[in-house]
Amino acid sequence: MIFTQPRRITALLAGIGGLFIFFLLVAAPASADSAEDIWKRIDALPWVHGPQQVSALENAALQLPQHFIFLDAKGTPEFMRITQNPRDGTEVEQVFGPDDLHWFAILTFSEDGYVDDKEKIDAAAVLNSIKRGTEQANELRKKNGWAEMFVTGWHRPPAYDPKTNRLEWAIDASEVGGGTSTNFNTRILGRRGVTSAVLVTNPAHFDTDLVEFKTALAGYDFNPGDRYSEYQSGDKVAEYGLTALILGGAAAVAGKTGILKAIGKFLWIGVVAVIAAVSSFFKRIFRSKAKS
């Protein structure tokens, strides 16, 4: 067994209860499973334990620290189903985090090519774009009976480190009814594309968990031959720069050109990475835990 302490169930659920961060949100079905049942199902997944090196998506590796666990792309879809994070079935994702999962991170890779990192980011303009898109997406949220969301500002404005080829930013958002969230995004530039690492945690523990997350993510790198510095003339070059990377990468570019006009409003839900109100399913778990 990986997880043995009941408090860890609460820690995990507090962090993931409202993770609706990806595209085309759908209502998750209610479940009668107890917190302990959910934990057993999570525990049964094929976790890899640190310390050891694990293979990350698309020719990269992660030095998994001691007391950390990792789930590959085959096991991650079941983790998402258990935690009621809806997917459309096309995602290729990996998960890692501390072995009590008081936070976890989701890794994905976009094979869009080499992203030119010379662009200067206008943080104020980017934030205004995200705010407008999020407000437009609220029309969809209202139609589906979801609470409206609003971006309140940068928790940490975009910052790019040319030494590590990593772009980081964090956005604060609020939900009608009082819910708040902060999400932290990292984009790691490589020769053939970009790795996305998204921290998922309870906002109350954000600052502490962010330190742990960044320390662990320091052990991630593309394998020799695929690193950003190894770009060669003739390699595929992405059709976007750092600003568009914040706004959704290739999907944002396609939306601007009209290719995804019909579904462009959905993109902003993914961009904001909203940790929305805890679903009624998790509310029942919290109530049952409080009574026990």
C-alpha positions, -999 to +999 in steps of 0.1 A: +000+000+000+013+035-008-013+054+012-021+045+047-031+076+067-067+088+064-056+124+066-039+119+032-073+111+016-085+145+027-053+162+015-057+146-019-093+154-023-089+189-012-063+194-039-081+177-068-118+181-059-123+208-084-098+202-111-116+211-143-087+224-162-090+210-196-110+216-227-147+206-232-158+202-197-186+177-190-205+169-159-189+140-140-213+114-128-220+111-091-204+082-072-214+064-041-179+053-033-165+062+001-132+081+004-115+049+015-128+031-016-115+059-038-082+058-021-079+020-026-085+024-063-059+051-065-035+030-045-040+001-069-027+021-099+007+011-113+027+038-095+065+039-099+084+049-067+114+071-064+143+075-062+148+065-098+148+080-134+116+075-153+108+081-189+087+111-196+068+119-228+085+123-261+121+115-254+126+131-220+134+119-185+124+128-149+147+121-119+120+110-095+131+120-060+127+098-029+092+097-015+078+107-049+056+086-072+050+086-110+022+073-132+028+067-169+005+075-198-012+041-196-022+045-159-031+082-159-065+080-176-078+058-148-064+082-123-083+110-140-115+089-141-112+081-104-107+118-095-136+128-118-115+150-141-133+146-174-113+139-206-122+134-242-100+103-245-074+118-268-050+131-241-016+117-235-006+126-199+016+115-170+013+123-133+039+127-106+039+140-070+048+133-034+038+098-023+010+112-001-003+132-031-009+164-012-003+178-046+004+164-080+015+176-114+003+167-149+028+164-177+019+167-214+038+173-246+029+193-277+050+184-308+046+218-324+083+223-331+109+247-319+095+278-302+115+310-308+121+324-273+131+360-284+097+375-281+091+400-253+059+392-233+034+420-226+020+407-194-008+433-191-020+426-227-019+388-221-039+391-189-065+413-206-069+387-234-073+359-209-099+379-189-119+386-221-118+351-232-128+338-198-158+361-196-169+350-231-166+314-219-190+322-191-219+321-215-211+285-221-207+278-184-241+293-176-257+272-203-243+241-187-252+251-152-216+258-141-206+287-119-191+317-137-154+322-134-134+355-135-096+360-137-086+384-110-049+388-119-015+374-121-004+355-090+030+355-107+033+372-141+050+353-170+087+349-166+110+332-191+145+319-181+167+316-212+192+295-192+167+267-185+143+275-214+114+274-191+084+298-191+064+301-158+033+319-148+004+317-123-031+331-125-056+339-098-093+333-105-125+335-086-158+318-089-193+333-085-202+322-050-169+327-034-145+300-046-109+310-055-080+293-071-044+297-082-029+276-109+008+274-117+020+266-152+055+257-165+064+253-202+097+236-210+110+243-244+126+215-264+140+210-299+108+194-313+081+208-290+070+219-256+064+201-223+036+214-201+037+209-164+007+220-144+007+220-106-026+208-090-030+216-053-051+231-026-048+269-029-043+272+009-010+253+005+000+268-028+033+285-018+047+256+001+037+231-026+051+253-053+086+250-038+083+212-037+070+211-072+098+233-087+124+213-068+111+180-082+107+195-117+143+205-117+150+169-124+132+170-157+151+173-190+149+163-226+172+136-236+204+144-256+195+153-292+161+168-282+172+197-261+164+232-270+200+241-275+204+213-301+181+230-326+194+226-362+185+245-393+157+226-411+140+215-379+103+222-376+096+256-361+064+264-342+040+289-356+038+308-324+061+324-298+060+328-260+029+349-258+008+324-277+023+297-257+006+312-226-027+316-245-029+279-256-001+273-281-011+260-315-047+260-305-047+297-298-030+304-331-057+283-349-084+301-331-071+335-342-071+323-378-106+310-376-098+273-379-113+267-345-138+295-345-167+272-336-149+259-305-125+287-297-144+297-266-136+264-251-098+271-252-100+297-225-113+272-200-080+253-205-059+285-205-072+297-172-069+261-158-097+268-134-098+248-102-136+253-099-160+247-070-157+213-054-183+190-070-211+176-050-194+143-051-164+155-031-186+176-008-203+144+003-169+129+009-159+158+031-191+156+050-187+119+056-152+124+068-163+151+092-189+127+107-165+098+111 
